[in-house]
Amino acid sequence: MSETAVPLAPWIAAQRTRLLAQRGHAWLLQGPSGMGQYALGLEMVRAWLCDTPTEQGACGHCGSCHAIDVRTHADLCVLMPEVQMMALGWPLSEKAQADIDDKKRKPSREIRVEAMRDAVEFSQRTSARGRGKAVLVYPAEQMNHVTANALLKTLEEPPGDVRFVLASEAAHQLLPTIRSRCLGHTMVWPAQAEMQAWLQAQGLTQDAATSFLRAAGGRPDDALALARPGRSPQAWGALPQAVARGDVTALGDWAPAQVIDALQKLCHDLLAASVGAAPRYFAPADLPKAPSLGALTRWSRALAKAARTADHPFNSGLMLEALVAQARNTLHSRH
């Protein structure tokens, strides 16, 4: 399921209306993951390019809106890592697609400088539909310095009819010169009841919505992503004890990056519990007895190191076994 298939959350709609009332050629949407930066950025470019926009955004029915829905709008350039482009249904350039199809390389996990150069050239062309052009960059922190510098001059001296939305989950990683040339917007953190109602409208039970919101640290998009593969809230609650037993099957269908994220959340909650604070991601009753602060600190550092190579494991099965064994040893260590 792509994000465009999910009904727009009311807090995203409210932010869209507020931002569309303001002028600016470049916006930076910033905040932690799971707060809807991509959805809001897409809503803004839809409204800018719409044939009959309203104060509340795009009409949803015109030729421009349809072209965005089917990913063929001539005046919209989307810049993402290729893995995300493919996951969200955005087409790659002919050359990039051919290279991947021919197994010359794997889809990129960062925004490639070649794609940015194409975007700069796109910004200098005449609008095909006469409503101007738009460039959506997400997640913007996935630009390396070469890619960001390729964008910088266009942001400094933008062609008259092009507007930019940079959506970021780690805006502090962007070049200061990029940030300074954009109007900034910090994503609104919705109320608990609002998030609960929205998740239940997507088909989650009340208990599941509560559990997955806790598992996602209160971030609604991340909570929905956790629920999508058909995982149960009971399985999430049982995870700490399963890891303590060394049960690899509890994480068997997870990607290495997801496993590390889950273990980091468990480590965080055990650290919190060990100093008398409330856990954030798991219910207190789900947690095993915390080992020493030293053991947890060492585990936290090891997980942070593992996260750097999670997207490129030599063998994901062996990595999973090693991570679970490391967790079990930590949880059974003595003061």
Secondary structure in CASP SS format (residue, H / E / C, confidence):
PFRMAT SS
TARGET T0000
AUTHOR 0000-0000-0000
METHOD secondary structure of the structure
MODEL  1
M C 1.00
S C 1.00
E H 1.00
T H 1.00
A H 1.00
V C 1.00
P C 1.00
L C 1.00
A C 1.00
P H 1.00
W H 1.00
I H 1.00
A H 1.00
A H 1.00
Q H 1.00
R H 1.00
T H 1.00
R H 1.00
L H 1.00
L H 1.00
A C 1.00
Q C 1.00
R C 1.00
G C 1.00
H C 1.00
A E 1.00
W E 1.00
L E 1.00
L E 1.00
Q E 1.00
G C 1.00
P C 1.00
S C 1.00
G C 1.00
M C 1.00
G C 1.00
Q H 1.00
Y H 1.00
A H 1.00
L H 1.00
G H 1.00
L H 1.00
E H 1.00
M H 1.00
V H 1.00
R H 1.00
A H 1.00
W H 1.00
L H 1.00
C C 1.00
D C 1.00
T C 1.00
P C 1.00
T E 1.00
E C 1.00
Q C 1.00
G E 1.00
A C 1.00
C C 1.00
G C 1.00
H C 1.00
C C 1.00
G H 1.00
S H 1.00
C H 1.00
H H 1.00
A H 1.00
I H 1.00
D H 1.00
V C 1.00
R C 1.00
T C 1.00
H C 1.00
A C 1.00
D C 1.00
L E 1.00
C E 1.00
V E 1.00
L E 1.00
M C 1.00
P C 1.00
E H 1.00
V H 1.00
Q H 1.00
M H 1.00
M H 1.00
A H 1.00
L C 1.00
G C 1.00
W C 1.00
P C 1.00
L C 1.00
S C 1.00
E H 1.00
K H 1.00
A H 1.00
Q H 1.00
A H 1.00
D H 1.00
I H 1.00
D H 1.00
D C 1.00
K C 1.00
K C 1.00
R C 1.00
K C 1.00
P C 1.00
S C 1.00
R C 1.00
E C 1.00
I E 1.00
R C 1.00
V H 1.00
E H 1.00
A H 1.00
M H 1.00
R H 1.00
D H 1.00
A H 1.00
V H 1.00
E H 1.00
F H 1.00
S H 1.00
Q C 1.00
R C 1.00
T C 1.00
S C 1.00
A C 1.00
R C 1.00
G C 1.00
R C 1.00
G C 1.00
K E 1.00
A E 1.00
V E 1.00
L E 1.00
V E 1.00
Y C 1.00
P C 1.00
A H 1.00
E H 1.00
Q H 1.00
M E 1.00
N C 1.00
H H 1.00
V H 1.00
T H 1.00
A H 1.00
N H 1.00
A H 1.00
L H 1.00
L H 1.00
K H 1.00
T H 1.00
L H 1.00
E H 1.00
E C 1.00
P C 1.00
P C 1.00
G C 1.00
D C 1.00
V E 1.00
R E 1.00
F E 1.00
V E 1.00
L E 1.00
A E 1.00
S E 1.00
E C 1.00
A C 1.00
A H 1.00
H H 1.00
Q H 1.00
L C 1.00
L C 1.00
P H 1.00
T H 1.00
I H 1.00
R H 1.00
S H 1.00
R C 1.00
C C 1.00
L E 1.00
G E 1.00
H E 1.00
T E 1.00
M C 1.00
V C 1.00
W C 1.00
P C 1.00
A C 1.00
Q H 1.00
A H 1.00
E H 1.00
M H 1.00
Q H 1.00
A H 1.00
W H 1.00
L H 1.00
Q H 1.00
A H 1.00
Q C 1.00
G C 1.00
L C 1.00
T C 1.00
Q H 1.00
D H 1.00
A H 1.00
A H 1.00
T H 1.00
S H 1.00
F H 1.00
L H 1.00
R H 1.00
A H 1.00
A C 1.00
G C 1.00
G C 1.00
R C 1.00
P H 1.00
D H 1.00
D H 1.00
A H 1.00
L H 1.00
A H 1.00
L H 1.00
A H 1.00
R C 1.00
P C 1.00
G C 1.00
R C 1.00
S C 1.00
P H 1.00
Q H 1.00
A H 1.00
W H 1.00
G H 1.00
A H 1.00
L H 1.00
P H 1.00
Q H 1.00
A H 1.00
V H 1.00
A H 1.00
R H 1.00
G C 1.00
D C 1.00
V H 1.00
T H 1.00
A H 1.00
L H 1.00
G C 1.00
D C 1.00
W C 1.00
A C 1.00
P H 1.00
A H 1.00
Q H 1.00
V H 1.00
I H 1.00
D H 1.00
A H 1.00
L H 1.00
Q H 1.00
K H 1.00
L H 1.00
C H 1.00
H H 1.00
D H 1.00
L H 1.00
L H 1.00
A H 1.00
A H 1.00
S H 1.00
V C 1.00
G C 1.00
A C 1.00
A C 1.00
P C 1.00
R C 1.00
Y C 1.00
F C 1.00
A C 1.00
P H 1.00
A H 1.00
D H 1.00
L C 1.00
P C 1.00
K C 1.00
A C 1.00
P C 1.00
S C 1.00
L H 1.00
G H 1.00
A H 1.00
L H 1.00
T H 1.00
R H 1.00
W H 1.00
S H 1.00
R H 1.00
A H 1.00
L H 1.00
A H 1.00
K H 1.00
A H 1.00
A H 1.00
R C 1.00
T C 1.00
A C 1.00
D C 1.00
H C 1.00
P C 1.00
F C 1.00
N C 1.00
S H 1.00
G H 1.00
L H 1.00
M H 1.00
L H 1.00
E H 1.00
A H 1.00
L H 1.00
V H 1.00
A H 1.00
Q H 1.00
A H 1.00
R H 1.00
N H 1.00
T H 1.00
L H 1.00
H C 1.00
S C 1.00
R C 1.00
H C 1.00
END
